[in-house]
């Protein structure tokens, strides 16, 4: 809930009604994070621009400071030349005064740039702190969004399973199994009855021959003896 509060800037009392109106809270959360990343990129661009101004201000401050020192040195050199007779004293005073005026201008410019530099550096430090904070928050919100997404998937799968289980009619399933069992028993009984009918069609002779075994029936033995006697009689007659 807190992630919606921070992403969309709404109060706690408005969160639940806002979530109810969202078609897909996960997608809305991800979109909110993408918007924050866009803001972060803009902040980084602004930070870079302020840093560039700070760098330029520092360079200008150094230049004005060095120029002020240079003009002071030039004024000293002019006065020294006047003392040694290398330059007319009045001319040296005039030029030295101009050099000191320029030195004062450069010193004031350096002071102005120093003040600007301090303000810019303070602003850069604050912006860097805010950018780092925003980066940390975005990373935290991304992890929260991933967790919410995973939890949503688990909840959805669990809801589907529970719905499936809730829709199962145990009584109808048991009735179906009982009907199947009854049909199987009917088929088994029918097969057994056909077997009994087949056994009833076997003659007594078949049962006897089956009991005696192949080649051991009495009829076949008598026929064999008669055939042998007939062959012996034919042999005697031929003699």
GROMACS elastic network, one bead per residue, 0.5 to 0.9 nm:
[ bonds ]
;  ai    aj funct       b0    kb
    1     4     6  0.55549   500
    1     5     6  0.65926   500
    1     6     6  0.89981   500
    1    12     6  0.81621   500
    1    15     6  0.71410   500
    1    16     6  0.83481   500
    2     6     6  0.62282   500
    2     7     6  0.84825   500
    2    12     6  0.82544   500
    2    15     6  0.88996   500
    3     6     6  0.51820   500
    3     7     6  0.58781   500
    3     8     6  0.83357   500
    3    29     6  0.80553   500
    3   141     6  0.66503   500
    3   144     6  0.76811   500
    3   145     6  0.82837   500
    4     7     6  0.50213   500
    4     8     6  0.56801   500
    4     9     6  0.74258   500
    4    10     6  0.74186   500
    4    15     6  0.71122   500
    4    19     6  0.85255   500
    4    29     6  0.72021   500
    4    32     6  0.87449   500
    5     8     6  0.57544   500
    5     9     6  0.52278   500
    5    10     6  0.50783   500
    5    11     6  0.61932   500
    5    12     6  0.68680   500
    5    14     6  0.89513   500
    5    15     6  0.69527   500
    6     9     6  0.53285   500
    6    10     6  0.74400   500
    7    10     6  0.82654   500
    7    29     6  0.75640   500
    7    32     6  0.59767   500
    7    33     6  0.72706   500
    7    36     6  0.79837   500
    7   141     6  0.87195   500
    8    29     6  0.89257   500
    8    32     6  0.72345   500
   10    13     6  0.82882   500
   10    14     6  0.63158   500
   10    15     6  0.66145   500
   10    18     6  0.88060   500
   11    14     6  0.53773   500
   11    15     6  0.64041   500
   12    15     6  0.52756   500
   12    16     6  0.78034   500
   13    16     6  0.70663   500
   13    17     6  0.81162   500
   14    17     6  0.56816   500
   14    18     6  0.60859   500
   14    19     6  0.86747   500
   15    18     6  0.50893   500
   15    19     6  0.60712   500
   15    20     6  0.86016   500
   16    19     6  0.51418   500
   16    20     6  0.62022   500
   16    21     6  0.87786   500
   17    20     6  0.50787   500
   17    21     6  0.64469   500
   17    22     6  0.89606   500
   18    21     6  0.52440   500
   18    22     6  0.65518   500
   19    22     6  0.51645   500
   19    23     6  0.83455   500
   19    24     6  0.86638   500
   19    25     6  0.65175   500
   20    23     6  0.78087   500
   20    25     6  0.86910   500
   21    24     6  0.89467   500
   21    25     6  0.89866   500
   22    25     6  0.56186   500
   22    28     6  0.75511   500
   23    27     6  0.87135   500
   23    28     6  0.85150   500
   24    27     6  0.54917   500
   24    28     6  0.63291   500
   24    29     6  0.87193   500
   25    29     6  0.60132   500
   25    30     6  0.85952   500
   26    29     6  0.50708   500
   26    30     6  0.62364   500
   26    31     6  0.85866   500
   26   145     6  0.71361   500
   26   146     6  0.89738   500
   26   148     6  0.74166   500
   26   149     6  0.63612   500
   26   152     6  0.84538   500
   27    30     6  0.50730   500
   27    31     6  0.60961   500
   27    32     6  0.85311   500
   28    32     6  0.61080   500
   28    33     6  0.86736   500
   29    33     6  0.63024   500
   29    34     6  0.86687   500
   29   141     6  0.89760   500
   29   145     6  0.69011   500
   30    33     6  0.50781   500
   30    34     6  0.62427   500
   30    35     6  0.86748   500
   30   142     6  0.78860   500
   30   145     6  0.70897   500
   31    35     6  0.62151   500
   31    36     6  0.86512   500
   32    35     6  0.50600   500
   32    36     6  0.63010   500
   32    37     6  0.87190   500
   33    37     6  0.62280   500
   33    38     6  0.86568   500
   33   138     6  0.67832   500
   33   141     6  0.74206   500
   33   142     6  0.71688   500
   33   145     6  0.89519   500
   34    37     6  0.50074   500
   34    38     6  0.63052   500
   34    39     6  0.87187   500
   35    38     6  0.50162   500
   35    39     6  0.63357   500
   35    40     6  0.86038   500
   36    40     6  0.60791   500
   36    41     6  0.86495   500
   36   134     6  0.83988   500
   36   138     6  0.73062   500
   37    41     6  0.61988   500
   37    42     6  0.86267   500
   37   134     6  0.88939   500
   37   135     6  0.84214   500
   37   138     6  0.74778   500
   38    41     6  0.51405   500
   38    42     6  0.63761   500
   38    43     6  0.86466   500
   39    42     6  0.50602   500
   39    43     6  0.61261   500
   39    44     6  0.86153   500
   40    44     6  0.61316   500
   40    45     6  0.85798   500
   40   131     6  0.69605   500
   40   134     6  0.71041   500
   40   135     6  0.75248   500
   41    44     6  0.50335   500
   41    45     6  0.62217   500
   41    46     6  0.86575   500
   42    45     6  0.50331   500
   42    46     6  0.62139   500
   42    47     6  0.85424   500
   43    46     6  0.50252   500
   43    47     6  0.60325   500
   43    48     6  0.85423   500
   43   127     6  0.79964   500
   43   130     6  0.89597   500
   43   131     6  0.69596   500
   44    48     6  0.61155   500
   44    49     6  0.86078   500
   44   127     6  0.87079   500
   44   128     6  0.85674   500
   44   131     6  0.71832   500
   45    48     6  0.50921   500
   45    49     6  0.62861   500
   45    50     6  0.87355   500
   46    49     6  0.50446   500
   46    50     6  0.62043   500
   46    51     6  0.85296   500
   46   127     6  0.87771   500
   47    50     6  0.51390   500
   47    51     6  0.60700   500
   47    52     6  0.85277   500
   47   123     6  0.89663   500
   47   124     6  0.66393   500
   47   127     6  0.64422   500
   47   128     6  0.72683   500
   47   131     6  0.86618   500
   48    51     6  0.50353   500
   48    52     6  0.61283   500
   48    53     6  0.87132   500
   48   124     6  0.89258   500
   49    52     6  0.50280   500
   49    53     6  0.63429   500
   49    54     6  0.86295   500
   50    53     6  0.50651   500
   50    54     6  0.61377   500
   50    55     6  0.86367   500
   50   120     6  0.70037   500
   50   121     6  0.87492   500
   50   123     6  0.79824   500
   50   124     6  0.66438   500
   51    55     6  0.61167   500
   51    56     6  0.85707   500
   51   120     6  0.77168   500
   51   121     6  0.79595   500
   51   124     6  0.65145   500
   52    55     6  0.51153   500
   52    56     6  0.62256   500
   52    57     6  0.85407   500
   53    56     6  0.50966   500
   53    57     6  0.59808   500
   53    58     6  0.85153   500
   53   117     6  0.88060   500
   53   120     6  0.77129   500
   54    57     6  0.50082   500
   54    58     6  0.60758   500
   54    59     6  0.86141   500
   54   116     6  0.81842   500
   54   117     6  0.59915   500
   54   118     6  0.87766   500
   54   119     6  0.89452   500
   54   120     6  0.56428   500
   54   121     6  0.66739   500
   54   124     6  0.83263   500
   55    58     6  0.51667   500
   55    59     6  0.63276   500
   55    60     6  0.87337   500
   55   117     6  0.84737   500
   56    59     6  0.51279   500
   56    60     6  0.62163   500
   56    61     6  0.85732   500
   57    60     6  0.50714   500
   57    61     6  0.60358   500
   57    62     6  0.86068   500
   57   113     6  0.61202   500
   57   114     6  0.79352   500
   57   116     6  0.71828   500
   57   117     6  0.59439   500
   57   120     6  0.86324   500
   58    61     6  0.50182   500
   58    62     6  0.62282   500
   58    63     6  0.86074   500
   58   113     6  0.72807   500
   58   114     6  0.74768   500
   58   116     6  0.88581   500
   58   117     6  0.61808   500
   59    62     6  0.51546   500
   59    63     6  0.61798   500
   59    64     6  0.87332   500
   60    64     6  0.61528   500
   60    65     6  0.84603   500
   60   109     6  0.88688   500
   60   110     6  0.76304   500
   60   113     6  0.70266   500
   61    64     6  0.52553   500
   61    65     6  0.60627   500
   61    66     6  0.85430   500
   61   109     6  0.74918   500
   61   111     6  0.76354   500
   61   112     6  0.81617   500
   61   113     6  0.51702   500
   61   114     6  0.61436   500
   61   117     6  0.81124   500
   62    65     6  0.50695   500
   62    66     6  0.60382   500
   62    67     6  0.84498   500
   62   110     6  0.72925   500
   62   113     6  0.89178   500
   63    66     6  0.51887   500
   63    67     6  0.60185   500
   63    68     6  0.85476   500
   63   106     6  0.87978   500
   63   110     6  0.79107   500
   64    67     6  0.50050   500
   64    68     6  0.60515   500
   64    69     6  0.86343   500
   64   103     6  0.89436   500
   64   105     6  0.87720   500
   64   106     6  0.50846   500
   64   107     6  0.65679   500
   64   108     6  0.85034   500
   64   109     6  0.62852   500
   64   111     6  0.87755   500
   64   113     6  0.85631   500
   65    68     6  0.51773   500
   65    69     6  0.63884   500
   65    70     6  0.86578   500
   65   103     6  0.89393   500
   65   106     6  0.66384   500
   65   107     6  0.61176   500
   65   109     6  0.81941   500
   65   110     6  0.54214   500
   65   111     6  0.84376   500
   66    69     6  0.51403   500
   66    70     6  0.61274   500
   66    71     6  0.87578   500
   66   106     6  0.85951   500
   67    71     6  0.62108   500
   67    72     6  0.86460   500
   67   102     6  0.86839   500
   67   103     6  0.70930   500
   67   106     6  0.64230   500
   67   107     6  0.82626   500
   68    71     6  0.52521   500
   68    72     6  0.63623   500
   68    73     6  0.87366   500
   68   100     6  0.84719   500
   68   102     6  0.71657   500
   68   104     6  0.68681   500
   68   105     6  0.77092   500
   68   106     6  0.50002   500
   68   107     6  0.55165   500
   68   110     6  0.83375   500
   69    72     6  0.51575   500
   69    73     6  0.62679   500
   69    74     6  0.86738   500
   69   103     6  0.69256   500
   69   106     6  0.87621   500
   69   107     6  0.84333   500
   70    73     6  0.51076   500
   70    74     6  0.61875   500
   70    75     6  0.87327   500
   70    99     6  0.89734   500
   70   103     6  0.76824   500
   71    75     6  0.62267   500
   71    76     6  0.87003   500
   71    96     6  0.86855   500
   71    98     6  0.89344   500
   71    99     6  0.51894   500
   71   100     6  0.63721   500
   71   101     6  0.85936   500
   71   102     6  0.65923   500
   71   103     6  0.50710   500
   71   104     6  0.88480   500
   71   106     6  0.87669   500
   72    75     6  0.51397   500
   72    76     6  0.63919   500
   72    77     6  0.87500   500
   72    96     6  0.84420   500
   72    99     6  0.66602   500
   72   100     6  0.60195   500
   72   102     6  0.86916   500
   72   103     6  0.60278   500
   72   104     6  0.89798   500
   73    76     6  0.51116   500
   73    77     6  0.62492   500
   73    78     6  0.87027   500
   73    99     6  0.88011   500
   74    77     6  0.50122   500
   74    78     6  0.61876   500
   74    79     6  0.87244   500
   74    96     6  0.72923   500
   74    99     6  0.67404   500
   74   100     6  0.86559   500
   75    78     6  0.51293   500
   75    79     6  0.63720   500
   75    80     6  0.86585   500
   75    92     6  0.83157   500
   75    93     6  0.85280   500
   75    95     6  0.72685   500
   75    97     6  0.72481   500
   75    98     6  0.82516   500
   75    99     6  0.55575   500
   75   100     6  0.64378   500
   76    79     6  0.52325   500
   76    80     6  0.61706   500
   76    81     6  0.87215   500
   76    96     6  0.73265   500
   77    81     6  0.62087   500
   77    82     6  0.86760   500
   77    96     6  0.84584   500
   78    81     6  0.52222   500
   78    82     6  0.63838   500
   78    83     6  0.88321   500
   78    87     6  0.75901   500
   78    89     6  0.89094   500
   78    91     6  0.88847   500
   78    92     6  0.53733   500
   78    93     6  0.76736   500
   78    95     6  0.72213   500
   78    96     6  0.59888   500
   79    82     6  0.50654   500
   79    83     6  0.63256   500
   79    84     6  0.87929   500
   79    87     6  0.84296   500
   79    89     6  0.76156   500
   79    92     6  0.59138   500
   79    93     6  0.69459   500
   79    96     6  0.69040   500
   80    83     6  0.50846   500
   80    84     6  0.63509   500
   80    85     6  0.86801   500
   80    86     6  0.85539   500
   80    87     6  0.87628   500
   80    92     6  0.88230   500
   81    84     6  0.51104   500
   81    85     6  0.61087   500
   81    87     6  0.53983   500
   81    88     6  0.83259   500
   81    89     6  0.84467   500
   81    92     6  0.76736   500
   82    85     6  0.50996   500
   82    86     6  0.57715   500
   82    88     6  0.57405   500
   82    90     6  0.84277   500
   82    91     6  0.84265   500
   82    92     6  0.59812   500
   82    93     6  0.83634   500
   83    86     6  0.76069   500
   83    87     6  0.79520   500
   83    88     6  0.89399   500
   83    89     6  0.75149   500
   84    87     6  0.77033   500
   85    88     6  0.68928   500
   85    89     6  0.79990   500
   87    90     6  0.86010   500
   87    91     6  0.71191   500
   87    92     6  0.62763   500
   88    91     6  0.52514   500
   88    92     6  0.59603   500
   88    93     6  0.85438   500
   89    93     6  0.60280   500
   89    94     6  0.85710   500
   90    93     6  0.50263   500
   90    94     6  0.61779   500
   90    95     6  0.86347   500
   91    94     6  0.50473   500
   91    95     6  0.61288   500
   91    96     6  0.83180   500
   92    95     6  0.52030   500
   92    96     6  0.57831   500
   92    97     6  0.83110   500
   93    96     6  0.50347   500
   93    97     6  0.59201   500
   93    98     6  0.85582   500
   94    97     6  0.51671   500
   94    98     6  0.63362   500
   94    99     6  0.86830   500
   95    98     6  0.50504   500
   95    99     6  0.61132   500
   95   100     6  0.85816   500
   96   100     6  0.61267   500
   96   101     6  0.85547   500
   97   100     6  0.50637   500
   97   101     6  0.61639   500
   97   102     6  0.86395   500
   98   102     6  0.62058   500
   98   103     6  0.84583   500
   99   102     6  0.50859   500
   99   103     6  0.60183   500
   99   104     6  0.86024   500
  100   104     6  0.60960   500
  100   105     6  0.85923   500
  101   104     6  0.50667   500
  101   105     6  0.62984   500
  101   106     6  0.86614   500
  102   105     6  0.50193   500
  102   106     6  0.61280   500
  102   107     6  0.84316   500
  103   106     6  0.51449   500
  103   107     6  0.60127   500
  103   108     6  0.85919   500
  104   108     6  0.61352   500
  104   109     6  0.85425   500
  105   108     6  0.51569   500
  105   109     6  0.61668   500
  105   110     6  0.85403   500
  106   110     6  0.59935   500
  106   111     6  0.85168   500
  107   111     6  0.61523   500
  107   112     6  0.86117   500
  108   112     6  0.61702   500
  108   113     6  0.86133   500
  109   112     6  0.50486   500
  109   113     6  0.61747   500
  109   114     6  0.84913   500
  110   113     6  0.51049   500
  110   114     6  0.60125   500
  110   115     6  0.86562   500
  111   115     6  0.62952   500
  111   116     6  0.86659   500
  112   115     6  0.52322   500
  112   116     6  0.63308   500
  112   117     6  0.85611   500
  113   117     6  0.58405   500
  113   118     6  0.84995   500
  114   118     6  0.61610   500
  114   119     6  0.86065   500
  115   118     6  0.52068   500
  115   119     6  0.63172   500
  115   120     6  0.86465   500
  116   119     6  0.51094   500
  116   120     6  0.60568   500
  116   121     6  0.85261   500
  117   120     6  0.50561   500
  117   121     6  0.60124   500
  117   122     6  0.84576   500
  118   121     6  0.51713   500
  118   122     6  0.61171   500
  118   123     6  0.85444   500
  119   122     6  0.51467   500
  119   123     6  0.61531   500
  119   124     6  0.85958   500
  120   124     6  0.60023   500
  120   125     6  0.85261   500
  121   125     6  0.60889   500
  121   126     6  0.85741   500
  122   125     6  0.51654   500
  122   126     6  0.62729   500
  122   127     6  0.86198   500
  123   126     6  0.51225   500
  123   127     6  0.60610   500
  123   128     6  0.84958   500
  124   127     6  0.50507   500
  124   128     6  0.59727   500
  124   129     6  0.84806   500
  125   128     6  0.51496   500
  125   129     6  0.61991   500
  125   130     6  0.86887   500
  126   129     6  0.51045   500
  126   130     6  0.62329   500
  126   131     6  0.86264   500
  127   130     6  0.50271   500
  127   131     6  0.60336   500
  127   132     6  0.85362   500
  128   131     6  0.50534   500
  128   132     6  0.61259   500
  128   133     6  0.85017   500
  129   132     6  0.52412   500
  129   133     6  0.61624   500
  129   134     6  0.86202   500
  130   133     6  0.50002   500
  130   134     6  0.60669   500
  130   135     6  0.85408   500
  131   134     6  0.50319   500
  131   135     6  0.60828   500
  131   136     6  0.85588   500
  132   135     6  0.50257   500
  132   136     6  0.61557   500
  132   137     6  0.85714   500
  133   136     6  0.51187   500
  133   137     6  0.61349   500
  133   138     6  0.85856   500
  134   137     6  0.50205   500
  134   138     6  0.60210   500
  134   139     6  0.85077   500
  135   138     6  0.51747   500
  135   139     6  0.61905   500
  135   140     6  0.85946   500
  136   139     6  0.51799   500
  136   140     6  0.61795   500
  136   141     6  0.86121   500
  137   141     6  0.60024   500
  137   142     6  0.84457   500
  138   141     6  0.50096   500
  138   142     6  0.59870   500
  138   143     6  0.85921   500
  139   142     6  0.50918   500
  139   143     6  0.63604   500
  139   144     6  0.86878   500
  140   143     6  0.52119   500
  140   144     6  0.62545   500
  140   145     6  0.86453   500
  141   145     6  0.59904   500
  141   146     6  0.85263   500
  142   146     6  0.61817   500
  142   147     6  0.85897   500
  143   146     6  0.50832   500
  143   147     6  0.61980   500
  143   148     6  0.85947   500
  144   147     6  0.50531   500
  144   148     6  0.61162   500
  144   149     6  0.85242   500
  145   149     6  0.60101   500
  145   150     6  0.85617   500
  146   149     6  0.50051   500
  146   150     6  0.61649   500
  146   151     6  0.85289   500
  147   150     6  0.51556   500
  147   151     6  0.60933   500
  147   152     6  0.84789   500
  148   151     6  0.50107   500
  148   152     6  0.59597   500
  148   153     6  0.86185   500
  149   152     6  0.50171   500
  149   153     6  0.63093   500
  149   154     6  0.87218   500
  150   153     6  0.51837   500
  150   154     6  0.63029   500
  150   155     6  0.85973   500
  151   154     6  0.50831   500
  151   155     6  0.60167   500
  151   156     6  0.84682   500
  152   155     6  0.50423   500
  152   156     6  0.60120   500
  152   157     6  0.85710   500
  153   156     6  0.50561   500
  153   157     6  0.61513   500
  153   158     6  0.84799   500
  154   157     6  0.51813   500
  154   158     6  0.60219   500
  154   159     6  0.84551   500
  155   158     6  0.50188   500
  155   159     6  0.59514   500
  155   160     6  0.85733   500
  156   159     6  0.50536   500
  156   160     6  0.62376   500
  156   161     6  0.86746   500
  157   160     6  0.51649   500
  157   161     6  0.62650   500
  157   162     6  0.86220   500
  158   161     6  0.51197   500
  158   162     6  0.60724   500
  158   163     6  0.84499   500
  159   162     6  0.50853   500
  159   163     6  0.59768   500
  159   164     6  0.85178   500
  160   163     6  0.50354   500
  160   164     6  0.61394   500
  160   165     6  0.86263   500
  161   164     6  0.50549   500
  161   165     6  0.61910   500
  161   166     6  0.84900   500
  162   165     6  0.50430   500
  162   166     6  0.59517   500
  162   167     6  0.85614   500
  163   167     6  0.61850   500
  163   168     6  0.88243   500
  164   167     6  0.52138   500
  164   168     6  0.65562   500
  165   168     6  0.53348   500
  165   169     6  0.88450   500
  166   169     6  0.81185   500
  168   172     6  0.87690   500
  168   173     6  0.82729   500
  169   172     6  0.54980   500
  169   173     6  0.63327   500
  169   174     6  0.88324   500
  170   173     6  0.50426   500
  170   174     6  0.61830   500
  170   175     6  0.86150   500
  171   174     6  0.51597   500
  171   175     6  0.61909   500
  171   176     6  0.86291   500
  172   175     6  0.50215   500
  172   176     6  0.61584   500
  172   177     6  0.86755   500
  173   176     6  0.50993   500
  173   177     6  0.62996   500
  173   178     6  0.87061   500
  174   177     6  0.50584   500
  174   178     6  0.61714   500
  174   179     6  0.86554   500
  175   178     6  0.50654   500
  175   179     6  0.62424   500
  175   180     6  0.86643   500
  176   179     6  0.51675   500
  176   180     6  0.62686   500
  176   181     6  0.86528   500
  177   180     6  0.50683   500
  177   181     6  0.61286   500
  177   182     6  0.86039   500
  178   181     6  0.50201   500
  178   182     6  0.61422   500
  178   183     6  0.86746   500
  179   182     6  0.50518   500
  179   183     6  0.62647   500
  179   184     6  0.86888   500
  180   183     6  0.51591   500
  180   184     6  0.62627   500
  180   185     6  0.86943   500
  181   184     6  0.51484   500
  181   185     6  0.62290   500
  181   186     6  0.86376   500
  182   185     6  0.51528   500
  182   186     6  0.61932   500
  182   187     6  0.87457   500
  183   186     6  0.50301   500
  183   187     6  0.62900   500
  183   188     6  0.86661   500
  184   187     6  0.51519   500
  184   188     6  0.62111   500
  184   189     6  0.86638   500
  185   188     6  0.50223   500
  185   189     6  0.61423   500
  185   190     6  0.85684   500
  186   189     6  0.51465   500
  186   190     6  0.61702   500
  186   191     6  0.86843   500
  187   190     6  0.50459   500
  187   191     6  0.62052   500
  187   192     6  0.86620   500
  188   191     6  0.51856   500
  188   192     6  0.63046   500
  188   193     6  0.87635   500
  189   192     6  0.51037   500
  189   193     6  0.62375   500
  189   194     6  0.87563   500
  190   193     6  0.51232   500
  190   194     6  0.63248   500
  190   195     6  0.87048   500
  191   194     6  0.52263   500
  191   195     6  0.63715   500
  191   196     6  0.88562   500
  192   195     6  0.50673   500
  192   196     6  0.63807   500
  192   197     6  0.88019   500
  193   196     6  0.50607   500
  193   197     6  0.62626   500
  193   198     6  0.86680   500
  194   197     6  0.50781   500
  194   198     6  0.62289   500
  194   199     6  0.87392   500
  195   198     6  0.51238   500
  195   199     6  0.63637   500
  195   200     6  0.87617   500
  196   199     6  0.51280   500
  196   200     6  0.62933   500
  197   200     6  0.50807   500
  197   201     6  0.66868   500
  198   201     6  0.55083   500
  198   202     6  0.72848   500
  199   202     6  0.57212   500
  200   203     6  0.81495   500
  202   205     6  0.83352   500
  202   206     6  0.63268   500
  202   207     6  0.70187   500
  203   206     6  0.51835   500
  203   207     6  0.63903   500
  203   208     6  0.87898   500
  204   208     6  0.61768   500
  204   209     6  0.86183   500
  205   209     6  0.60259   500
  205   210     6  0.82257   500
  206   209     6  0.51941   500
  206   210     6  0.58703   500
  206   211     6  0.84451   500
  207   210     6  0.50556   500
  207   211     6  0.61506   500
  207   212     6  0.87362   500
  208   211     6  0.50467   500
  208   212     6  0.61937   500
  208   213     6  0.85249   500
  208   217     6  0.86426   500
  209   212     6  0.50692   500
  209   213     6  0.59006   500
  209   214     6  0.72805   500
  209   216     6  0.82023   500
  209   217     6  0.64284   500
  210   213     6  0.52787   500
  210   214     6  0.75221   500
  212   215     6  0.84701   500
  212   216     6  0.60915   500
  212   217     6  0.64545   500
  213   216     6  0.59920   500
  213   217     6  0.73913   500
  214   217     6  0.71697   500
  215   218     6  0.89749   500
  215   220     6  0.72134   500
  215   221     6  0.82772   500
  216   219     6  0.87164   500
  216   220     6  0.73682   500
  216   221     6  0.72923   500
  217   220     6  0.56443   500
  217   221     6  0.66408   500
  218   221     6  0.51562   500
  218   222     6  0.63135   500
  218   223     6  0.86984   500
  219   222     6  0.53169   500
  219   223     6  0.62366   500
  219   224     6  0.86395   500
  220   223     6  0.52205   500
  220   224     6  0.62512   500
  220   225     6  0.88802   500
  221   224     6  0.51740   500
  221   225     6  0.64434   500
  221   226     6  0.88413   500
  222   225     6  0.51679   500
  222   226     6  0.62709   500
  222   227     6  0.86500   500
  223   226     6  0.51777   500
  223   227     6  0.61886   500
  223   228     6  0.87226   500
  224   227     6  0.51404   500
  224   228     6  0.63207   500
  224   229     6  0.88086   500
  225   228     6  0.51607   500
  225   229     6  0.62836   500
  225   230     6  0.86583   500
  226   229     6  0.51582   500
  226   230     6  0.61810   500
  226   231     6  0.86909   500
  227   230     6  0.51589   500
  227   231     6  0.63193   500
  227   232     6  0.88421   500
  228   231     6  0.51601   500
  228   232     6  0.63977   500
  228   233     6  0.88121   500
  229   232     6  0.51568   500
  229   233     6  0.62653   500
  229   234     6  0.87427   500
  230   233     6  0.51556   500
  230   234     6  0.63284   500
  230   235     6  0.87806   500
  231   234     6  0.52197   500
  231   235     6  0.64057   500
  232   235     6  0.51524   500
  232   236     6  0.65239   500
  232   237     6  0.89094   500
  233   236     6  0.52585   500
  233   237     6  0.64006   500
  233   238     6  0.87841   500
  234   237     6  0.52621   500
  234   238     6  0.63565   500
  234   239     6  0.88707   500
  235   238     6  0.52354   500
  235   239     6  0.65262   500
  236   239     6  0.51552   500
